[in-house]
Amino acid sequence: MDHRADTYIDGKWVENNGEDVIAVIDPSTGQCVATVRESATEDMDRAVEAARRARPVLRAMEPAERAALLERVADQLESRLDEIAALISSEMGMPRKHCANYQVRTAVGTFRNTARAVADVDFAAPLDGPAPSGGSTVLREPVGVVAAMTPWNFPMLQTAAKIGPALAAGCPVVLKPSEVAPLDAFVLAEAFDAADAPPGSFNLLFGNGLHVGEYLARHPGTAMVSLTGSTRAGRRVAEVAAASIKRVTLELGGKSAAVVLPDGDLEAAVERVVRTVLINTGQTCTALTRLLVPFQALPEAERLVAAAMAGYRVGPSGDPDADIGPLASWNQKHRVTEATERALVDGARTIWSYPDAELPRDGYFTSPTAFTVNDPRIALAQQEVFGPVLAVIPYVDEDEAVSIANGTQYGLAGAVWSADEEHALRFAERMEAGSIEINGAPFNGLAPFGGYKQSGYGRELGAYGITQFTELKAIQRHTARGAGATNGARAR
């Protein structure tokens, strides 16, 4: 068993001074596989101060230099891909055979995409004014020290989506990973160290949201908080950060709808939807957990869903035949069990459920289940379950489909299937969600990602993600173009 009492602050490995210890539990067995010492208040202050000292260093670097740093970090992570995959599998439970692609390669790709996107950001842009006035130079400058708080479901990917754009913008970072899955953050710190990151540009703290998270959100030395987590956590971070008017970006919950229009490929839609719901045991904020189908197609949809879900096998993360692992914690298992039991009380009808007798006896396993829901107002169709649970909901016409799709507090992602792509596009334009796929189109890692409504605000990924970590400054000039500013000019 690995016992870690250290952390990475100001370019050095130092001891944490907290009194409490985090037990890292393998959800496949329920057994402790490592311990991590929590950070104390003095550690947090030290990390923020180190980041503040690094701010002028990062700001003085050319954008291309910051992009090169991200590429070096990506190289380091890629060289340890299998090791990181095994580590993440042990701390949050995704089957090891999936972790390399879904957990690590996606994180490496996010660092590389961010490095590529730096060239698409105008850090100093000319702006002509109306005659007879002169013009302006519009600068994008780094906002300052960023407190990044990341979840356990895709721990390294979500971290890359925050600290990559922050550093690309010239902002030093203090990272607090989830206490459920903190181990991969040590490897990330080692990657930054090996990549010769400026001391203080990346700092690491450990602890829960009530202690470390709130302290960082309140700290006078942090200028911005970027959180991925539950809607409840987002509300609290926004409330705490508001006291000092900090910049805040929130990527929160989802209850994403996949709408199959009457001419859509139902079989392809079901295959895609079921995969999003099962591949990380439903612990994916963008999982398409509501499948909306024409009323007349409901019997066929139910048949296809049952057949698709029966093709997945549940097992421990180390089982090479397992497609679905455990839930990440006992709390998650309890939450999912409550949701499925309530669904039956609320009138949902079971389409298919994984046999309880075939679930592993140890660990935090649950039965993947699909329901037909005729009333889209019940909890199963409204609330995020964050487990392998699918609601199939019939609709009468497209107006009702739009109403159901938009009829939750969330608006993170969605999907549309139609034989007529222009028709699908028009339908997608009516959906209240930040990212929508048409006919199973792959996700574009340079496109902006984020939510509507209580799914949060702000955007991640690509050039859009980088600009979230910048402040705009307009410098008025007699001539707007006299400075000769070019795309990619230094952010000063």
Buried (B, 14 or more C-beta within 10 A) or exposed (E): EEEBBBBBBBBEEBEBBBEBBBEBBBBBBEEEBBBBBBBBEEBBEBBBBBBBBBBEBBBEBBBEEBBBBBBBBBBBBBEBBEEBBBBBBBBBBBBBBBBBEBBBBBBBBBBBBBBBBBEBBBBBBBBEEEEEEEBBBBBBBBBBBBBBBBBBBBBBBBBBBBBBBBBBBBBBBBBBBBBBBBBBBBBBBBBBBBBEBBBBBBBBBBBBBEBBBBBBBBBEBBBBBBBBBBBEBBEBBBEBBEEEEBBBBBBBBBBBBBBBBBEBBBBBBBBBBBBBBBBBBBBBBBBBBBBBBBEEBBEBBBEBBBBBBEEBEBBBBBBEEBBBBBBBBBEBBEBBBEBBEBBEEBEBEEBBBBEEEEBBEBBBBBBBBBBBBBEBEBBBBBBBBBBBBBBBBBBEEBEBBBEBBBBBBBBBBBBBBBEEEEBBEEBBEBBBBBBBBBBBEEEEBBBBBBBBBBBBBBBBBBBBBBBBBBBEBEEEBEEBEEBEBEEBBBBE
